[in-house]
Amino acid sequence: AVVSTQSTGDKGKPQKREGLKMETEETAPTLDAEFIDVYKGTSGVIMMLDITKYWTYEYVQRELPKIPLDIPVIIMASHRDLEDKRSVLTEEVQQFIRELNRPAEAAEV
């Protein structure tokens, strides 16, 4: 199974229910990554970050600790060809991974 951070998102957006003749303020319930175990049955996770958009690295920092320790994780960076616009440093990501202090029996990151 493939889990995409962009397709699961953090929180669902409530949708307005529309009737044939009128629009109501009632909203339909949403299912999102906070309510669904997106890692159930997962063999591995690939997390992508855009080196030109720091918020994508912050997302990886926030979400990586939520991944169960028995699931291997690959962190990939895109837009390596835009080095002049880089806002995420390779060393910064490497240090973050080292400082996770995952147990020895945990899957690799």
BELVENKA-V697174 format. One line per field, one symbol per residue. psi: psi as a letter, one per 40 degrees, with the letter a starting at -180 (. if undefined). burial: I if it has 9 or more other ideal C-beta (glycine too) atoms within 8 Angstrom, else O. A space follows every 50 residues. Layout:
psi=???
burial=???
//
This chain:
psi=ihhhddddidhihhhihhideihieiiiiihaedehgeehehdihhhiih eehdddddddddddeehieehihhhihifdefdeehehiddddddddded fiideiii.
burial=OOIOIOOIIOOOOOOIOOOOOOOOOOOOOIOIIOOOOOIOOIOOIOIIII IIIOOIIOIIOOIIOOIOIOIIIIIOIOIOOIOOOIOIOOOIIOOIIOOI OOOOOOOOI
//
